Amino acid sequence: MEGTTAMKGGQNGKAIAILTSGGDSQGMNAAVRAVVRMGLYLGTKVFFIREGYQGMVDGGENIQEASWTSVSGIIHKGGTVIGSARCKEFRERAGRLKAAENLVKHKICNLVVIGGDGSLTGANLFRQEWGSLLDELVEKGAITAELRSECSSLNIVGMVGSIDNDFCGTDMTIGTDSALHRILEAIDAIVTTASSHQRTFILEVMGRHCGYLALVGALASEADFVFIPEWPPEPDWPEKLCKKLKQERDAGQRLNIIIISEGAIDRKGSPITAEQVKKVVVDNLKQDTRVTVLGHVQRGGSPSAFDRVLGCRMGAEAVLALFEATPNSEACVVSLDGNQAVRVPLMECVQKTQGVAKCMAEKKWDDAVKLRGRSFERNLLTYKLLTRLCPPKSAFDAKGHGVQLQKEGYNPAYSSVLQFAESREKFPELRIPMCVIPATISNNVPGTDFSLGADTALNEITEICDRIRQSAQGTKRRVFVVETMGGYCGYLATLAGLAGGADAAYIFEEPFSIKDLIGDVVHMQAKMAEGVQRGLILRNEHANLNYTTDFIFRLYSEEGKDIFSTRMNVLGHMQQGGSPSPFDRNFGTKMAAKGAEWLISQLKEHPDASCTGPETAILLGLVRRQYRYTPVQTLKADTDFKNRLPKHQWWLHLRPLLKALGTPVVYLVDQGITPSPNQFEKPFPEDTDSLGEAVE
């Protein structure tokens, strides 16, 4: 594209290629789309490599230049539209020689690989051999010395696409959250039939040698027992399992759920199978027991909102990493650290991942759990705590009374506890420990990056937008204007815009004028001219007092009437319905457990109801990777009470990405716009220590 920035770090004029390798996972298409559009936005050519490494070796039509419209309408699709295949030839130098020749002929010196640790290890080896491969091609006369000099180095950036979440160095891999959605959907369906007949169901889930899916699925579904490879059960597990199931049936429970990871083993390293567990239950308890193997259902279906946003963020970060790469740069993998997309050394992560397998082979179970990461360790700890046969003695006070934990929405909870804390001097009755667990779909509470319910609402909006777009499948060009909830907070509109591939998302925090609206209409006309058939415009309910959803609908209807038709949808309270997402179930479980532990500790420390310090009235939040107890009085300074907003919102730095992925190249050329990678720089991280005590 003329008039735009060239690639930095010696990559001037070189193209980017993207491939997906190994097993497919939901969200890969979002990553592919982001790489293509971010690359084009910043002014470089982007190529698809179809069918993974096999396509790179075979060349020809498998290597295709991508256009802006070639990734239109793919974000909602599962799997990978550019195909994936395992390739034996690439494991040999002769195969890598063919691959290098095919890339150099297209002047491709920047490679984005989406796959597992095997695919990424292969990419790193390819990079290390690149110079010698090109020398050999020159000797054979396959390429010229000039071309060899022009393509002297290969830069690699990886993204992990795997439902197993088995890669060390990232909190979540692309596809894991969607797989959890499929698992929870299956469990929810099974629960109704199981309780009708008083049955025990054993579900086998995927994960290879990683128990993440089984563990989080068990936490989110209140499963009675879980078998995972990193935490093998004790030798007397059949007795413990049967004792627990019997106790629950005697207490009136009509069903039991047991989840088993496909890689589950015992302490000796021998496999534990679903049929083996069934035999234990039937032989000892004579319960009506059924086995369900979910299989590849977990890989299927549309990606969740989380995986779509994750794919968008990782794909964009991969392109930015290539723009900054130099011939001496180390191959990196883009990972998720809390709520930030970061770059980490590729082979360092691969070695840690392989270290887990080594620990398990040596039966060092605690070390294996630690290497899986803090999130995995916390999930396991919470599951152990919540699945005891009896509550721990620490859950009761001296009189045998338990602690009651309350959670409410934004202002009723946060504002009330703040008011209570500030009134303790006047009202001694309020000198009790108080804990707020933020629960609001708007995600507009200070002191936390996420609030309970926001992820579920985001998934509802994303699914509804998918259906709205699908409703016009047989219609010519059409634009949908959709209003979301959120109060004055634009979190839902922005994240749903990323997840749904929206063309624009109007929010209160980012003021806009009639000039901006007209510009977006022109923008839409440019897209339609490029061949796009559907447009999606989101508007937060309180984005602007005068530029209402109806106003924007009428504007698009009038200005675009000769090019596209326009429809309006106000989603309303549908966003507050639906079953809670896996993230919200898991998040709520851990927040409640940590809140209860904190209250118990405060009651022990202040048995005479003498809580007067700010640290005894807190909000429990998740800030990046840490759970934090922050005094509500400390949070007061960071709160815009008039508009019910935090003064600092981490997700606002995603706004430039939303715009970049929705801006076609033809529009940039027509408007004379020269984008810069600098506009995507992350904000300087705030000092989280000022937010209160961090807890594991």
Secondary structure by P-SEA (a helix, b strand, c coil): cccccccccccccbbbbbbbccccccaaaaaaaaaaaaaaaabbbbbbbcccaaaaaaccccbbbbccccccccccccccccbbbbbcccccaaaaaaaaaaaaaacccbbbbbccaaaaaaaaaaaaaaaaaaaaaaaaccccaaaaaaacbbbbbbbbbcccccccccccccaaaaaaaaaaaaaaaaaaaaaacbbbbbbbbcccccaaaaaaaaaaaccccccccccccccaaaaaaaaaaaaaaaacccbbbbbbcccccccccccccaaaaaaaaaaccccbbbbbbbccccccccccaaaaaaaaaaaaaaaaaaaaccccccbbbbbbcccccccccaaaaaaaaaaaaaaaaacaaaaaaaaacaaaaaaaaaaaaaacccccccccccccbbbbbbbbcccccaaaaaaaaaacccccccccbbbbccccccccccccccccaaaaaaaaaaaaaaaaaaaaccccbbbbbbbbbccccaaaaaaaaaaacccccccccccccaaaaaaaaaaaaaaaaacccbbbbbbcccccccccaaaaaaaaaaaacccbbbbbbbcccccccccccaaaaaaaaaaaaaaaaaaaaaaaacccccccccccbbbbbbcccccccccccccccccccccccccccccccaaaaaaaaaccaaaaaaabbbbbcccccccccccccccccccc
